[in-house]
Amino acid sequence: MARPRRAPGHRSHVEAESFTLADLALGAYARRWFGVEGVEKPELPNLTRWYERIAQRPAFIRHIAPPLS
């Protein structure tokens, strides 16, 4: 998860200027990572901004964001 901290802040997606399979794959992983409570996590502002953007996508809400079990 360290790479997104070093990634340029102007990029809106992981590998391109539009949503790709890379965003989908990392988004599913990030969903679980952000969902873990009780664990100290480093501040990753670029990752947080990116995740907040993709988490608003209707397909992300419908297919990836249902409650963790």
N, C-alpha and C positions, 0 to 999 in steps of 0.2 A: 504494500500500500504506500510505500515511500515515493514511488514515481510520480503520482499526481501532485505531490507537494512541490516538486521541481518543474512540473509541466508549466508551460507559459500560461499565464492567467487569462489571456485573451481568447484562448480556444474554448469553443462552446461544447465540443464533444471530444471523445478520447482520441480518435485517429483521423477525423475529417471535420469539415465544417457542417456536416449533417449527421443525423443519427445513423449508426451502423451496428452491425452485429457485435462489435467491440463494446459499444455502450450497453447493449443488452446483457452481454456476459458479465461485464464489470458491475453493471447495475444490480443484477441479482446477488452478486457477492457483497456489494456495498450495502444492500438492503439488510442482509443478515448482520453485517459488521456494525452498522448504525443501530440496529435493533437490540444488540447485546447491552444489558444494563449491569451496573455494578463493577464494571471494568474500566480502569483509567485508560483513556485513548489520547493519543497526541492530537494537537490541533492541526488540521489539514484543510486550510481555507479553500484551496482550489477544488479539492475533492468534495467538500461540503457544498460549495456553490454548484458544481456540476450535478451532484446528486439531487439537490433541491430542484434543479431544472428538469431533470428527466423524471423525477418522482411526480411531476404534474401531468405527464403524458397519460391520456386516457388508457392506453394499452398497458402501461406500467401499473397504473392503479388497479386495473381489472385482473391482470395476470401475475404480477410479481409482488404487489404490495399487500395482498390479503394477510391477515394476522399470522404471525409466526407461531408454530406449535412446538 
